[in-house]
Amino acid sequence: MKIVIGDLVNFHGIRGEVKVLSDSDFAEIRFKPGSVVEIDNIEYTISGYRKHKGFHLLTFEGIININEVEHLKGKPIYGEVTEENELDEDEYHYKDIIGLEARLLETGEVLGKVTSIVETGAKDVFVIKGKQEIMIPFVEEFIPIVDLEKGFIQITPIEGMIE
């Protein structure tokens, strides 16, 4: 099964390196050299991968000039879901979390929706936008309930986390 793993948003230099914006989980696995991605119904094998200023920069086998990839700007990039991407019971794909409604556990008050996930190295942080922007670490203490079927998460913030 193929899923969207990013968007080709621009280019870096003139040698065909592409700039990818991705909120995909497992970016290092999905973009590792040797992986195959699909853009505009054409498969490309990744020959190089690095991160630069919040973007993922990719080079493809056989592509040596920006002119060969210019027509792909703005296109989604698809990747194959593999066994490496399968999750444990308490883990989730970013695509499943983004868009969920965020509610307070005690009152049921809706605070907004999860709009993005920030990787901090220690724990992921959910960005929730409603009347205000709230950032909540994804740990059971603060986000005890994730209900994908009903489309919400419930949070229990500590004092000062939400103004």
N, C-alpha and C positions, 0 to 999 in steps of 0.2 A: 504494500500500500504506500502511495506517495502522499506527502503532506508538504505544505508550504513551510520552508525553513528560513526564508529571508526574501529581501527584495534587492535587486541590483539597482543601486541609486546613483552611481557615478563611476568615474574611473580615476586611477591614480597613476599619473605618468602617461607615457605614450606607448608603452610596451605591452598593452593588453591586460594590465592588472585591473581587476574590477573591485569596486567598493560596495560592500554588502551591509545593509542594515538588517539585523536579525535579532528577534527577541526569543529565538529558539533555544530550548534547553539542549544540552549536549553539543554545543557549537564546535568544540575541539574535535569531537568524534565525527560530526556531520561534515566538517570542512577539512578533515585531514587529507593530506596528499594520497592519491589513489582512489578516493571516494568519487562516485559518479553522481552528478546532479543534472537536473533537467531544467532548461530555460527555453521557453517558446517552442516546446516540443522537440528540442534537440538535446542530446546528452553530451555533457562535457565532463572530462576527467580532470580532477583537481591535481595540479602539479606543485602548487605552493600555497601556503596559508600563513598569515600573520595577522596580528591585531594592531590597529593604529588609530588613536584618537576616537575610541568608541566604535570603530567600524571593523569589520572583518575584510581583509584584503585577500583576494584569491587570484591565482593564475591558473590557466587551463593548458593542458597538453596541446601542442600544436598552434597555440595562439601567441603571436609575437608582436602584434601591432594593434593599437586601439581601434583601427578601422574595421578589424574583424569582429569586434564585439559591440561597437557603437549602437547598433540597432537593438541591443538587448536592454538598454537603459529603461528603467521603470518597470521591468518585468519581474514577476515573482520567480523565486528559485524553489524547485521541488527536490525533495530528498526522500529516500526510501526509509521506512521504519524497519529497523532490524531488531534482532534479539538483544543487541547491545543497548537498545533504547527502552527495553521493557523495564517496568518499574516495580518496586516493592509496594506493599499494601498502603503505606502511608506516604507515598511519593506521587507526584502528579506532573504531567506535561504542562508547560507554560500555557499552551493553547487552551487547555482545559480550565485553567484558573483565571486567565484574563477575560474580563466581561462578567465575572460572578458578582452578585450583589453582596455588599458587606453590611452585616447587621450586628448591633450590640447584643451579646448573649443575654444579659439581664432584662433588657426592655424590648428587644426586637426592633428598635429604631434603626432605620436604614441610613447608613452613613454615606453611601455612594457605591461605585463599582470599582473593581480592581482593574486598573488601566495598564499597568506594567509591573514587571518584576525586576528588581535590581540585585545583581549578584555582588555580594560583598566579600566573598571568600569564606566567611564563617557560616553565615546563614543568609538565605535569600530574604529580601524585604519586599513586601507587597505594597505597591503604591495605589492608594484608594482616593478617587476623586469624587467629590460631592460638593457640598457647600464650601468645603476646604479640602486641601490635599493632606492626606494622612499617610505616614509610612509606618508599617507594622512588620516587625520581624516574623518570619514564618517559623514559629516555635509553638509547641502545643500550649504553653502557658498563655500566649496571647491569641492564638487562633486554634481553639480546641475542636472546632467543627468545620469540616469542608464537606458540603453536600452537592456533588456534581449533578445528581439527578434533579434536585429541586432548584439548583442554580444559585446557591449562596454560600458564604462563609459566615461564621459567627466569631466575633472577637471579644476579648476581655482585656481592654487596655488598662495599664497602670496609670496612676494619677500623673497628669502632665503630658501624657502621650497624645491626648485629644484635647484641644482647647475649646 
